[in-house]
């Protein structure tokens, strides 16, 4: 073989390579894939959903009566994930921090004399109150034509609660729901 000559491919090898590529490309494109969408919980959904929760916390009895309680130390606990989805640690922290890091909530807490403790450097016992969050989900599948499952709706319930450590009494609680719908075949 000289330097300028190229290796000769056998026609059978090229045909096999072409068929393999065609098989891979067509296996990814099913009948409903153009219309498919995802029902997974998205962090963008969180912003709209927790707006009600933040408003509830700002106007709560807990905030109004905090100055009379003396020193109130609030510590956020990690999210309890009871949903069907897996979340990264940063996503779990975001579900909690989207409520507590809001400017309006920060101002209300500061004016009421409530101090937020950093969970990275404090122990749970250092706080007088704990801020808990839970997420739950329910998935429902359906079909438009009763032949194949091609519709899915996931509902996520976000529950927030402030508990007094000494008495385990609930000082405040609120919840909100996020629903996502998806189309396409289940195998998509």
N, C-alpha and C positions, 0 to 999 in steps of 0.2 A: 504494500500500500504506500503510495507516495504522499508527500506532505500536502499536496493540493487536492487530493481526492477525498471525498467524504465517504463515510461508511454507508453501505447500501442496506436499507431496511427492507425486510421481507414484507410483501403485501399483506400477509396474514398477521404479522405483528402490528402493522398500522391499523388494520381492521379491528383487531382486538383492543388496541388502545383507544380508538375512536368509539367503539361500543361501550367501553368502560366509562369514558367521559360522559357519553350520552346517558348512561344508566344513572350516574351520580347526579347529573343535572336534572333529570326528570324525576328522580326520587324525592327531591327537595320541593318540587312544584306539584302540589296536589290541587284538586278542583277548587277548594275553598281558600287557598293560601293568599290569593290577592285581596280577599276581604277579611283576612284574619286580623284579630287584634288581641291584646293582652289584658287579662283581668287582674294581674298582680297589683298589689298595693303600691302606690308611688308616693314618694315624698312630696311631690307637688300637690297631691290630694290633701296632704296634711295641713297646709297653710289655710285653706278655706275651712276645713273641718274644725280646727282648733280655735278659730276666731270666736265662736260661741263660748267655748270653754274659757278662754281668756277673759271675755266679758263677764262671765259668771263669777270667776275668781275675783276680779276687780270690784264687783259690786256685792261680794259675799259678806255674810255676817262675821266670818272668820277675820276678814280684813278690818271691818268696822270695830270689832271688839278686841282686837289684838293689843292696842295701847293699854287697856285696862288689865291685861294679863301679865304685865311685866315683860321681861326679856323673852322674846319668841325667836327660837333658832330653828330654821326650816332646812331640812336636808333632803335632797332628791335621791330616791332609790332607783336602781336599774329597772328598766321596763320588764314586765312579766309578759312573755310572748305565749299566748294560748291560741294563736292563729295557725292556719295551715301553711303559712309562709315562713321562710327562714330570713332573718334579718342580720345584717352585719352589726357589729358592736356600735359603729358610728351611726347607723340608722336607728338603732334602739335608743341611743343617747339623744338623737334628734327628736324623736317622738316626745321625750320629756322636755328637752330644752326649748322646743318651739313654743311652749306655754310659758315657761319661767323666764326666758330671755327676752320676751316681748317688752318693749319700752314702757307701755302702759302698765303692765304687771310690775315691772321693776320700780316704777314711780309709786304705785300703790303700796307695794311692800315696804319701800323705804319710808313713806309718809306714815305708815302704821307702826313703824319701828320693828319690822320683821327682818331679821338678817338671814340671808341665804348662805348656807355652809357649802364649801367645796367638797364634794364626795371623794375626791382624790386624796385629800389631806386630812379629813376628819373621820371619826368613827361614828357609827350609827348612834351610840350612846351619848355623843356630844350634843345631839339635837333634842329640842323639846317637842318638835313635830316632824313627821316624815311625809314626803310627797311621793305617792305611788302612782304608777300608770300601768294599765293592762291593755292588751290588744287581743281581741277574739275575732274569729272569722267563721262564716258559713258560706259554703259553695253550693250552688245549684246549677244543674245542667238541664238543658232542654233541647227540643228539636222543633224546627219550623215545619218540616214535612213528615215527622214521625218515623223516618227511616234511619237517620243517623244523628248522633248527638253533635249539634253544630252551634249551640248557644250556651254561654255560661255567664252566671252572675255571681260575683263574690261580694259579700257584705262584711265590712270590718267595723267592729264596735270598739271605740277607744274610751276607756274609763279612767278618770283621774280622781284622786282622793287625797285629802290631807288628814292625817290621823295624829291625835295627841298621844305621845309615847306613854305618859304616866297613867292615863286612864284607858287607853286604846279606843277612845271615843272618836267618832268621825266628826271633824271640825268643818269639812267642806267636801263636796263631791259633785262631779259633773261628768257627762258622757256625750259622745257625738258619734255619728255613723258616717262611714264612707262606703259608697257602693260603686263597683266597677262591673262593666259588662264587656263580654268578648264574643266575637263571632268567628266562625271557622271550625274546621273539623277538629275533634279532640286530638287526633294524631299530629296536627300541626303544632 
